[in-house]
């Protein structure tokens, strides 16, 4: 949270949570009270500024992003290698493994494999609602900056 301590304008700063932790406004507020403890005016202002720049991707309640991504890719009926890799994952030790195992099965380096997962996810019907908060923020910032 050092960015908030610099007291620079935060209008162009967007911090996005992936959507499975601190999902409600009260949870976010409580977390900010831990990070910015105290009731002094400057602390309250920093806490509010931090809260105003935090957004999150849109997930069904109680669903991890990795599970959502895997399930969305499984719904594609194109027989592609990435869809088959997603369908081949039935149980994981850690929720992050839903995406990590797809990347591993594809045999790509990590960043390249993640890019393939995102490219595939982006053609599913779930992409638009999942990324809508990011799109909304980008549209608002583009308009505010006259771009």
Order of alpha helices (4+ residues) and beta strands (2+ residues): alpha-beta-alpha-alpha-beta-alpha-alpha-alpha-alpha-alpha
